[in-house]
Protein backbone atom coordinates (compact mmCIF):
# COMPACT_ATOMS: atom_id res chain seq x y z
CA UNK A 1 0.00 0.00 0.00
CA UNK A 2 1.39 3.38 -1.11
CA UNK A 3 1.18 5.07 2.24
CA UNK A 4 2.08 2.14 4.42
CA UNK A 5 4.78 4.05 6.18
CA UNK A 6 7.64 3.29 8.46
CA UNK A 7 5.63 2.67 11.61
CA UNK A 8 2.32 2.25 13.39
CA UNK A 9 0.60 5.55 14.20
CA UNK A 10 0.34 5.18 17.94
CA UNK A 11 1.52 7.60 20.58
CA UNK A 12 4.17 6.04 22.80
CA UNK A 13 4.34 7.35 26.34
CA UNK A 14 7.14 5.25 27.77
CA UNK A 15 9.85 7.54 26.35
CA UNK A 16 9.19 9.96 29.19
CA UNK A 17 11.75 9.41 31.90
CA UNK A 18 14.44 11.26 33.80
CA UNK A 19 16.96 10.96 30.94
CA UNK A 20 14.80 12.80 28.42
CA UNK A 21 16.01 16.20 27.21
CA UNK A 22 13.90 19.32 26.79
CA UNK A 23 13.08 18.12 23.26
CA UNK A 24 11.64 14.91 24.70
CA UNK A 25 14.64 13.13 23.27
CA UNK A 26 16.02 10.10 25.04
CA UNK A 27 19.82 10.03 25.37
CA UNK A 28 21.38 6.63 24.83
CA UNK A 29 24.77 5.08 24.28
CA UNK A 30 25.42 2.54 21.57
CA UNK A 31 24.87 -0.98 22.91
CA UNK A 32 27.33 -3.61 21.74
CA UNK A 33 27.17 -6.06 20.14
CA UNK A 34 25.06 -4.51 17.37
CA UNK A 35 27.01 -5.76 14.36
CA UNK A 36 24.20 -7.72 12.68
CA UNK A 37 20.49 -7.37 11.91
CA UNK A 38 19.78 -9.93 14.61
CA UNK A 39 21.53 -7.84 17.29
CA UNK A 40 20.53 -4.42 15.96
CA UNK A 41 19.87 -1.78 18.60
CA UNK A 42 16.17 -0.92 18.83
CA UNK A 43 14.97 2.66 18.27
CA UNK A 44 11.31 3.28 19.11
CA UNK A 45 11.07 6.98 20.05
CA UNK A 46 12.89 10.32 19.88
CA UNK A 47 16.49 9.34 20.55
CA UNK A 48 20.01 10.76 20.56
CA UNK A 49 22.63 8.01 20.33
CA UNK A 50 26.38 8.33 20.86
CA UNK A 51 28.33 5.57 19.15
CA UNK A 52 31.71 4.56 17.82
CA UNK A 53 33.08 2.78 14.77
CA UNK A 54 36.15 0.93 16.06
CA UNK A 55 37.70 0.04 12.68
CA UNK A 56 36.81 -0.78 9.09
CA UNK A 57 35.50 -4.21 10.16
CA UNK A 58 33.03 -2.73 12.65
CA UNK A 59 29.39 -2.44 11.53
CA UNK A 60 26.64 -0.90 13.65
CA UNK A 61 22.98 -1.78 13.08
CA UNK A 62 19.90 0.02 14.40
CA UNK A 63 16.32 -1.12 13.99
CA UNK A 64 13.96 1.82 13.51
CA UNK A 65 10.38 1.05 14.51
CA UNK A 66 9.02 4.17 16.22
CA UNK A 67 5.64 4.36 17.87
CA UNK A 68 5.35 8.07 18.63
CA UNK A 69 5.06 9.39 15.07
CA UNK A 70 5.40 8.37 11.45
CA UNK A 71 7.55 11.13 9.96
CA UNK A 72 11.25 11.16 10.81
CA UNK A 73 13.87 13.89 11.02
CA UNK A 74 17.33 12.33 11.06
CA UNK A 75 20.80 13.75 11.58
CA UNK A 76 24.27 12.27 11.96
CA UNK A 77 27.37 14.04 13.29
CA UNK A 78 30.77 12.42 12.72
CA UNK A 79 33.82 13.47 14.73
CA UNK A 80 36.57 12.36 12.36
CA UNK A 81 36.43 14.11 9.00
CA UNK A 82 39.15 11.82 7.67
CA UNK A 83 36.83 8.83 8.00
CA UNK A 84 34.63 7.85 5.07
CA UNK A 85 31.35 6.75 6.59
CA UNK A 86 28.58 4.81 4.86
CA UNK A 87 24.93 4.65 5.92
CA UNK A 88 22.43 2.24 4.38
CA UNK A 89 18.67 2.22 4.92
CA UNK A 90 17.54 -1.42 4.70
CA UNK A 91 13.99 -2.79 4.57
CA UNK A 92 12.75 -5.74 6.57
CA UNK A 93 13.27 -7.79 3.41
CA UNK A 94 16.97 -6.87 3.55
CA UNK A 95 16.68 -4.68 0.45
CA UNK A 96 18.71 -1.46 0.38
CA UNK A 97 16.25 1.44 -0.01
CA UNK A 98 19.01 4.02 -0.34
CA UNK A 99 22.62 4.48 0.61
CA UNK A 100 24.55 7.53 1.80
CA UNK A 101 28.33 7.60 1.59
CA UNK A 102 30.17 10.67 2.82
CA UNK A 103 32.59 10.43 -0.14
CA UNK A 104 29.65 10.94 -2.53
CA UNK A 105 28.44 14.15 -0.86
CA UNK A 106 29.97 17.33 -2.25
CA UNK A 107 28.96 19.50 0.74
CA UNK A 108 29.88 17.00 3.47
CA UNK A 109 31.51 18.54 6.55
CA UNK A 110 30.89 15.84 9.13
CA UNK A 111 27.15 16.48 9.36
CA UNK A 112 24.21 14.95 7.48
CA UNK A 113 20.59 15.98 8.03
CA UNK A 114 17.44 14.64 6.38
CA UNK A 115 14.03 16.16 7.09
CA UNK A 116 10.54 14.64 6.97
CA UNK A 117 11.54 11.16 5.86
CA UNK A 118 8.71 8.76 4.99
CA UNK A 119 9.31 5.20 3.83
CA UNK A 120 7.01 2.47 2.55
CA UNK A 121 7.68 0.00 5.31
CA UNK A 122 6.58 -0.71 8.86
CA UNK A 123 10.14 -0.89 10.14
CA UNK A 124 13.61 -0.66 8.70
CA UNK A 125 17.27 -0.89 9.62
CA UNK A 126 20.10 1.62 9.65
CA UNK A 127 23.53 0.18 8.87
CA UNK A 128 26.69 2.20 9.61
CA UNK A 129 30.30 1.44 8.77
CA UNK A 130 33.46 3.45 8.09
CA UNK A 131 36.96 2.94 6.74
CA UNK A 132 38.57 4.01 10.02
CA UNK A 133 37.74 4.71 13.64
CA UNK A 134 35.30 7.52 14.31
CA UNK A 135 32.80 8.66 16.91
CA UNK A 136 29.29 9.68 15.88
CA UNK A 137 25.98 10.97 17.17
CA UNK A 138 22.67 9.88 15.65
CA UNK A 139 19.49 11.84 16.27
CA UNK A 140 16.01 10.52 15.50
CA UNK A 141 12.97 12.78 15.90
CA UNK A 142 9.51 11.40 15.07
CA UNK A 143 6.19 13.17 14.79
CA UNK A 144 2.69 12.33 13.63
CA UNK A 145 2.15 15.38 11.40
CA UNK A 146 1.87 13.62 8.05
CA UNK A 147 2.67 15.95 5.18
CA UNK A 148 1.49 14.43 1.87
CA UNK A 149 3.75 16.85 0.01
CA UNK A 150 6.88 15.00 1.11
CA UNK A 151 8.64 12.56 -1.16
CA UNK A 152 7.99 8.94 -0.17
CA UNK A 153 10.76 6.48 -0.95
CA UNK A 154 11.04 4.35 -2.97
CA UNK A 155 9.69 6.35 -5.93
CA UNK A 156 12.33 5.39 -8.49
CA UNK A 157 9.95 3.85 -11.04
CA UNK A 158 6.85 5.08 -12.82
CA UNK A 159 4.76 2.49 -10.95
CA UNK A 160 5.81 3.98 -7.59
CA UNK A 161 5.24 7.63 -8.50
CA UNK A 162 4.32 9.96 -5.65
CA UNK A 163 1.21 12.06 -6.27
CA UNK A 164 1.15 15.85 -6.49
CA UNK A 165 -2.46 16.56 -5.60
CA UNK A 166 -3.02 20.07 -6.92
CA UNK A 167 -1.23 23.02 -8.56
CA UNK A 168 1.19 24.98 -6.39
CA UNK A 169 1.46 22.16 -3.85
CA UNK A 170 5.10 22.25 -2.85
CA UNK A 171 6.67 18.79 -2.83
CA UNK A 172 9.98 18.30 -1.03
CA UNK A 173 12.52 15.55 -1.67
CA UNK A 174 16.16 14.53 -1.85
CA UNK A 175 18.45 13.23 -4.55
CA UNK A 176 20.38 10.49 -2.80
CA UNK A 177 22.50 7.84 -4.49
CA UNK A 178 20.15 4.94 -5.27
CA UNK A 179 20.80 1.37 -6.32
CA UNK A 180 17.82 0.16 -8.29
CA UNK A 181 16.70 -1.36 -11.58
CA UNK A 182 15.39 1.25 -14.00
CA UNK A 183 12.03 0.56 -15.61
CA UNK A 184 11.90 0.12 -19.36
CA UNK A 185 9.99 3.35 -19.97
CA UNK A 186 12.75 5.68 -18.88
CA UNK A 187 15.86 3.77 -19.97
CA UNK A 188 15.99 5.15 -23.56
CA UNK A 189 15.89 8.76 -22.33
CA UNK A 190 18.59 8.87 -19.66
CA UNK A 191 22.32 8.41 -19.31
CA UNK A 192 23.25 5.48 -17.12
CA UNK A 193 26.71 6.83 -16.36
CA UNK A 194 26.95 9.05 -13.26
CA UNK A 195 23.27 8.48 -12.51
CA UNK A 196 22.53 9.42 -8.89
CA UNK A 197 18.76 9.24 -8.49
CA UNK A 198 15.42 9.16 -10.31
CA UNK A 199 12.23 10.39 -8.59
CA UNK A 200 8.78 9.96 -10.19
CA UNK A 201 5.67 12.04 -9.56
CA UNK A 202 2.11 11.86 -10.91
CA UNK A 203 -0.16 14.82 -11.68
CA UNK A 204 -3.72 14.84 -13.02
CA UNK A 205 -6.01 17.50 -14.47
CA UNK A 206 -9.30 16.77 -12.70
CA UNK A 207 -11.00 19.80 -14.22
CA UNK A 208 -12.90 20.21 -17.51
CA UNK A 209 -10.56 23.02 -18.55
CA UNK A 210 -7.94 22.78 -21.28
CA UNK A 211 -4.92 24.67 -20.05
CA UNK A 212 -1.15 24.72 -19.97
CA UNK A 213 1.14 24.27 -17.00
CA UNK A 214 4.67 25.13 -15.96
CA UNK A 215 6.53 22.45 -13.97
CA UNK A 216 9.25 23.98 -11.78
CA UNK A 217 12.07 22.41 -9.81
CA UNK A 218 14.13 24.45 -7.35
CA UNK A 219 17.54 22.94 -6.59
CA UNK A 220 21.13 24.25 -6.55
CA UNK A 221 22.17 22.19 -9.61
CA UNK A 222 20.64 21.32 -12.99
CA UNK A 223 18.17 18.42 -12.97
CA UNK A 224 16.54 16.79 -16.00
CA UNK A 225 12.73 16.79 -16.04
CA UNK A 226 11.20 14.11 -18.29
CA UNK A 227 7.46 14.02 -18.98
CA UNK A 228 5.41 10.88 -19.77
CA UNK A 229 1.70 10.57 -20.57
CA UNK A 230 -0.80 8.38 -18.70
CA UNK A 231 0.14 5.42 -20.90
CA UNK A 232 3.83 5.82 -20.00
CA UNK A 233 4.75 7.26 -23.41
CA UNK A 234 7.60 9.78 -23.55
CA UNK A 235 6.49 13.33 -24.34
CA UNK A 236 9.34 15.79 -23.75
CA UNK A 237 12.11 16.85 -21.42
CA UNK A 238 13.84 19.98 -20.16
CA UNK A 239 16.15 21.19 -17.38
CA UNK A 240 14.67 22.52 -14.12
CA UNK A 241 11.54 23.89 -15.81
CA UNK A 242 9.11 22.39 -18.33
CA UNK A 243 6.02 23.83 -20.04
CA UNK A 244 3.27 21.64 -21.46
CA UNK A 245 -0.41 21.63 -22.37
CA UNK A 246 -2.76 19.96 -19.90
CA UNK A 247 -6.03 18.60 -21.27
CA UNK A 248 -9.06 17.78 -19.07
CA UNK A 249 -8.88 14.48 -17.17
CA UNK A 250 -5.38 13.77 -18.43
CA UNK A 251 -2.60 12.37 -16.29
CA UNK A 252 1.15 12.99 -16.57
CA UNK A 253 4.16 11.38 -14.96
CA UNK A 254 7.15 13.56 -14.10
CA UNK A 255 10.60 12.01 -13.78
CA UNK A 256 13.35 13.99 -12.06
CA UNK A 257 16.80 12.71 -13.01
CA UNK A 258 19.94 13.70 -11.10
CA UNK A 259 23.43 13.10 -12.54
CA UNK A 260 26.92 13.69 -11.22
CA UNK A 261 29.88 12.08 -9.53
CA UNK A 262 28.74 13.69 -6.25
CA UNK A 263 25.47 15.01 -4.90
CA UNK A 264 24.42 17.52 -2.27
CA UNK A 265 22.09 16.80 0.64
CA UNK A 266 19.93 19.90 0.16
CA UNK A 267 16.20 19.33 -0.31
CA UNK A 268 14.57 20.13 -3.62
CA UNK A 269 11.17 21.74 -4.18
CA UNK A 270 8.86 20.66 -7.02
CA UNK A 271 5.51 22.11 -8.05
CA UNK A 272 3.47 23.01 -11.10
CA UNK A 273 1.33 26.03 -11.84
CA UNK A 274 -1.30 26.95 -14.44
CA UNK A 275 -0.14 29.44 -17.04
N, C-alpha and C positions, 0 to 999 in steps of 0.2 A: 504494500500500500504506500502511495506516494509520500504521505505525511506520517508514516510510522517512524517516529523520530528516535533519538538516542536514549529515551528513558520513559518510564511511566510518569504520568503527570499527577504526582501525589506530594503534598507537602510533608517534609520530614523534619520532625521536631527534635530528634535526638542529637542534632549537631550542637545544640545549645549546652555549653558547659563552661567551666572556669577557664579553659584554654582558648576560648574564642575571642578574636580581636573585635575591634569596633565595627568592622565590616561583616561581622558574623562569619568570619573565616577561621576555620580550625587549623591550628599550626601542628604539623606533624613532621617527624623525621622519616627518612627512607627506612624501610624495614627489610633487612636481608634475611634469607635469600629471596630475591625477586627477579631471578635471571631466566624465567620461563613463563609461559602463559599459565601453567598450573600454579605457580607460586607468585603470580602477579599481585601487587599491592592494591587493595580495594579502595576506590574513591567513590563516595556516595553523597557528598555534600560540598559546600564551599570549603576549599582546602588550600593551604600553602604548605608545600613540601620542600624540605631541604634534602638534597641527595648528593651522591658522589659517584662518578665513573672512575674506577680504580685504574683501569688500563684498557687497551684496545680489545681485550677478550671479555670485558665486563659488559653485560646487557641488563638494563633495568626495564621491567614491565609493570604497567599500572592498568588495572581494569577500571574503566569509567562506566558507572551505572548509577547516576545520581537520581535522587528521589525528591529533591526540593526545587525542581525546575527543569525545563526541557530545552533551554537555549544556553549555550556555554560561551563565556569569555575565557580565553586561555592565554597565558604568557609564560615565557621561559627566559630566565636570566642565567647566563653562563659566565663563570669567573676565571676563565682561561681562554683568551682570544686566540691563542695559538692552537687550540684544540678544534678539530673539525667534528662537529656533532651532528648526528642524524636522528630524526624523529619520524617514526612511521605510525600512522593511524590504521589499525587492523580491525576488521569486522570479526564477529563471532565465528564466521566461517573460515577465518584465517586468511581472508583476502585483504590485500593492501588497498585502502581507499585512497590515500595520498601519502606522499613522503616529502619531508622537509629536510634538506641537507644544508648546513650553514655555508658550505662552499658554493652552493648554487644561488645564494642570495647576494645581490649586488650591494644592498644597503645594510648588510649584517654588521652589527657592532656589539655582539654579545647579548642581544635582546631580541626576542621574537614575540609578537602579540597578534592574536587573531580574535576578532570580535564577532559575536552573534553566530556561533557555529551551530548548524543543524545538520544531522546526519540521518540517513535512512536505516536506522538500526536501533534495537532496544538497548544494546550495550556495545562497547568496543574496547579495544586495548591500545595503549600508548607504549611504544617500544623506543627506548633510548640507547644509543651507543656512541662512542667517540673513539678517535684514533690515539688519544692520550688522556692522561688523568685530568679531570676537571670537576669542580664543584658546580652545582646548579640549584636553582629554585624553580619550582613549578607552581603556578597559581591557577586554580580552577574556580570560576564563579558561575553559578547557575541561577537562572530565573525562569519564571513561568509566563513571561510576557512574549508570547509568540508573535513574531513579525513576519507575515507572509511575503514581505518584500526582500527577505534574505535569500541568498543562494542556498540551495539544499544539495549537498553532495551525496552520491555521485550524480552529475548531470552532464556526463561526457558524450552521450549519444542522443540522437534525435528522439529515441523512445523514452528517455529519462528527462526530457526538457522541463525545466521549471516554468511556471506560468506567470506572466505579467498580466494582471487582471484588468487594468484600465490605463488610459493615457496619463502620462505624468506621474505614474507610480514609480518611485525611485527604488531600484533593485540594487542591492549591494553584494559584492562577491570578491573572490580572490583568484588570482592566477597562480596556482601552486603546481610544481612539477608532478605530473600524473603518469601512471603506468597503466595503460589500458589498451584494449583493442578498438581501433576506430571502426565505426560502421561504414558500410559500403557507400552510403549516400554522400559522405563528405570526402572520402579518400581522393577522388579525382581533382579536388579543388584546393588542396592544401599541400604544403611542403612537409615531408616527414622528417627532414633534418632540422635539428634545433627546435623541435616542437615541445613546448612547455605544457600547455593546457588547452583544452577545448571545453567551453561551457555553452549549453543549449538552452534557449528560452522559447516559449510559445506565446503568441499574441493572437487575438481574434477580434474581428469587427462585428460586434453583436448588434449594431445598428442597421437601419435601412438606408444609410447615407453612403454614397460613393464619395470618397475623399482621398487625400494623400497624407502621408505621415513622414516624419523625420525621426529616424532612430539615432540616438546619441549615446556615445560612450565617453565617460570622463575618466582618464587614467594618464599617468605621467609619460607613458610610451605609446607608440603606435600599435594598434590592435586591428586585425582583420575582422570585418563583419561580413558574414555570408548569409544570404537570405534564401530560404527554401519555401515552396508552397505547401499546401496541406497534404499533397500527395508525395511529399519529400523530393520534389523536382527542384533542381538548382534554378535560381532566378537571376541573382546578381551579387556583387560584392563591392565593398569599399573599405576605407580605413577610417575608423573612429566615428564616422557619420554616414548614414545611408538614407536616401530619399526613395520612396516608392508609392505607387497608388495603393489604395486599400478599398476593395469592393465590399459591399454588404455581405455579412455572414461568411466572410473568407477568413482563413486561418493562415498564419505564417510561422515559420520556425527561424529563429535567429541563432546563428552560431558565432561565438566569439573565439578567435584563434590567436593565441599568444605564442610568439617565437622568441628565441634568443638563447645564448649560452648561459645567461643568468636571468633571474627575475627579481622583482622587488615585492615586498610584503605589504604594500599599500593596498587598500580596498579600492575597487572600481565602483562606479555608479553607472547604471544603464537605465534609460527610459525612452519612451517615444511620445511624440506630440503630434497633434493634427496641424497641418499647414493651413 
